[in-house]
């Protein structure tokens, strides 16, 4: 009986304990991504103009990131409001009102369809998929060595009508691997 209790306790310990740090770490990554997305607006010009009256960020199928962005939105100053739009890949008409579009990891097919609808619109395209920059994105997040990093593709940004600040480019992690 004692053996069974010890074995059960160890099993529960193995199952329960690892979940909390992983969930906490995931929330921290989402919080970092949200802060990056909001702060990118300070280092970007849309058709040569800064967004001073607020920004609208579209999030493609990433509810955890949306939640973090909503927290920032609720705390944002009224002089530069933040609006968050939830996207599932079917609402191409919503793209016209976006300043930034984020496509999370594993959304490659939907992202490519959305990218085609973004043609002619001035939207900063940010994503996580491995080939995001090769597929037309401007900024790609990666998670390496327990750090959130990002890469930029200046040519793609220029093609989108986006000008990235030299300060933002200096902060990049170099070239994606």
C-alpha positions in Angstrom: 0.0 0.0 0.0 2.8 2.4 0.9 4.6 1.6 -2.3 1.4 2.4 -4.3 1.0 5.7 -2.5 4.7 6.7 -3.1 4.4 5.7 -6.7 1.1 7.6 -7.2 2.6 10.7 -5.5 5.7 10.6 -7.8 3.5 10.2 -10.9 1.3 13.1 -9.9 4.4 15.2 -9.1 5.8 14.5 -12.6 2.5 15.3 -14.3 1.6 18.4 -12.4 4.8 20.2 -11.7 6.2 20.7 -15.2 3.0 22.3 -16.4 3.2 25.4 -14.4 6.6 26.7 -15.5 5.8 25.9 -19.2 2.5 27.8 -19.0 4.2 30.7 -17.2 6.9 30.7 -19.8 4.4 30.7 -22.6 2.6 33.6 -21.1 5.8 35.5 -20.7 6.7 34.9 -24.4 3.2 36.1 -25.5 3.7 39.2 -23.3 7.1 39.9 -24.9 5.7 39.4 -28.4 2.8 41.8 -27.6 5.2 44.4 -26.3 7.4 44.1 -29.4 4.4 44.4 -31.7 3.2 47.6 -30.0 6.7 49.1 -29.9 7.4 48.3 -33.5 5.0 51.1 -34.3 7.5 53.6 -32.9 10.1 52.4 -35.4 8.0 52.2 -38.5 6.8 54.6 -41.1 3.7 53.8 -43.2 4.1 55.6 -46.6 6.6 57.9 -44.9 4.2 58.7 -42.0 4.3 57.7 -38.4 1.1 56.5 -36.7 0.3 59.1 -34.1 -3.4 58.6 -33.7 -3.2 54.9 -32.7 -2.5 51.5 -34.2 -4.6 48.5 -35.1 -3.0 45.1 -34.8 -4.6 42.1 -36.4 -3.8 38.7 -34.9 -4.3 35.6 -36.9 -5.4 32.6 -34.8 -3.4 33.3 -31.6 -5.8 33.9 -28.7 -3.0 34.1 -26.0 -1.3 36.9 -27.8 -4.6 38.6 -28.3 -5.2 38.5 -24.6 -1.8 40.1 -23.9 -2.4 42.8 -26.5 -5.8 43.5 -25.0 -4.2 44.0 -21.6 -1.8 46.5 -23.2 -4.7 48.2 -25.0 -6.7 48.6 -21.8 -3.7 50.3 -20.2 -2.7 52.4 -23.3 -2.9 56.1 -23.3 -5.9 57.7 -24.9 -3.7 59.9 -27.1 -2.4 56.8 -28.9 -5.0 54.0 -28.6 -4.3 50.4 -29.5 -7.0 48.4 -31.2 -6.7 44.6 -31.5 -8.6 42.6 -34.2 -9.0 38.9 -34.0 -8.6 37.2 -37.4 -9.2 33.6 -38.6 -8.1 34.0 -42.2 -11.5 34.5 -43.8 -12.1 38.2 -43.4 -10.0 39.9 -46.1 -12.1 43.1 -45.8 -10.8 43.7 -42.2 -7.3 44.0 -43.5 -7.9 47.4 -44.9 -8.0 48.9 -41.4 -4.9 47.1 -40.0 -1.5 48.7 -39.4 0.2 45.5 -38.2 -0.8 41.9 -39.0 0.7 39.0 -36.9 0.5 35.4 -38.1 1.5 32.9 -35.5 3.5 29.7 -35.9 1.8 26.9 -37.9 -0.5 29.3 -39.9 1.5 29.1 -43.1 -1.4 28.2 -45.5 -3.8 30.8 -44.0 -0.9 33.4 -43.8 -0.1 33.0 -47.5 -3.8 33.6 -48.4 -3.9 36.7 -46.2 -0.6 37.9 -47.6 -2.1 37.9 -51.1 -5.0 40.0 -49.8 -2.5 42.5 -48.2 -1.1 43.3 -51.6 -1.6 47.0 -52.2 -2.2 47.7 -48.5 0.3 49.2 -46.2 0.5 46.7 -43.4 3.5 45.6 -41.4 3.6 41.8 -41.7 5.0 40.0 -38.6 5.1 36.3 -38.1 6.8 33.3 -36.6 6.9 30.6 -39.3 10.4 29.5 -40.3 10.1 30.8 -43.9 8.0 33.9 -43.0 10.6 36.3 -44.4 11.0 34.3 -47.6 7.2 34.3 -48.0 6.9 38.0 -48.0 6.9 39.0 -44.3 8.7 42.0 -43.0 9.6 40.8 -39.4 10.0 37.3 -38.1 10.0 36.2 -34.5 12.1 33.3 -33.3 12.8 31.8 -30.0 16.4 30.7 -29.5 18.5 30.0 -26.5 15.6 31.0 -24.2 15.3 34.4 -25.9 12.8 36.0 -28.1 14.6 37.4 -31.2 13.4 38.9 -34.4 14.7 39.3 -37.9 13.7 41.8 -40.6 13.6 41.8 -44.3 14.0 45.4 -45.4 13.1 44.6 -49.1 9.8 43.0 -48.1 9.0 45.9 -45.9 9.7 48.4 -48.6 7.5 46.5 -51.0 4.7 46.8 -48.5 5.1 50.6 -48.3 6.7 50.3 -44.9 10.0 52.0 -43.9 11.8 50.4 -41.0 13.9 52.6 -38.8 17.7 52.0 -38.8 17.4 51.7 -35.0 15.0 48.8 -35.4 17.2 47.1 -37.9 20.2 47.4 -35.5 18.2 45.5 -32.9 17.7 42.5 -35.1 19.4 39.2 -34.5 21.0 39.2 -37.9 19.9 36.7 -40.5 17.5 33.8 -39.8 19.0 30.4 -39.7 
